[in-house]
Amino acid sequence: MTSCPLVVLKFDILDNVKALYRRAKAEVEVWRIDEARKDYERVCELDASLRSKVQVELKKITVSVKAKDAEDRAKFQGKLFAS
């Protein structure tokens, strides 16, 4: 996945909506949330008709992040900074 941004730059498809959307979905899968959000924002800039679909994906990210935070909090409760 580290080479993905290089490939996009190499082939100059930074304005390719389909490629950005797919890359954003892949970034979510490998938990690169900030990069995914940036790509989704760029997709909206390029194609406003996809805004509702992108908003759904961004809400999924938010829910996943909150769930992961709650899971981590429960997992490490009382284990970190114990006296």
N, C-alpha and C positions, 0 to 999 in steps of 0.2 A: 504494500500500500504506500510505502514511502516514495516509490517512483511515480505514482499516479499524477501528482502535480507536475512533475517533469514532463511526462508524456503529453499532458494537456498543453503545456507551454510549447513543447517541441512541434506539435502539429497545429498550433495556433487556433485552438477551438475554444478559447476562453469565452466566446460569445455563443457557443453551441448549447442551447437550452437543454437538449436531451442528455448531452454528456455531463453537464453540470448537475442536473437532477439525479442522474445515476450515481455520480461521484458522491453527492450529498448522502444518498441512501447508503452507499458503501461506508462512508465515514461514520455514520451513525452506528453501523454494525460493529465497527472496531473502536467505538467509543471516542471518536474525535469530534466531539459535540460542537465546539467553537467553529471548526472548519466547515462542518455540515451546515450550521446556521448561516455562515457567510455565503456558501454556495446557494442555499435556498433563497437568500435575499437577492442574490444576483439573478437567479431564475425569475423572480418576481419583477425585477427591473427590466429584463429582456422580454418577458411575455406576461403581461398583466392578466391574461385570461387564465393563467395557472395559479393565481393568487389564492383562491379558495383551497385548491389541492395542497399547495405549499403550507397554508395555515394549518391544515389537518396534520401534516407531517411535523410541523413545529410544535403543535400541541402534544403529539405523541412523544416527542423528545422531552418536553417539559414534564410529562407524566413519568417517563422512564427515569429522568434525573431525580425527581422527587422520591420515587420508589427506591432507587438505588441509595439515596441519602438516608432514607428511613431504615433500610436494611443494614447499612453500614453502622448507623447509630445504634441499632439494636444489637448488632454483632459485637461492637466494641464497648458497649456500655459497661462501665465499671472496670474495664481492662486497661484503659489508657489513663495515665497520670494517677495511678493508684498510690495512696499514701501508705 
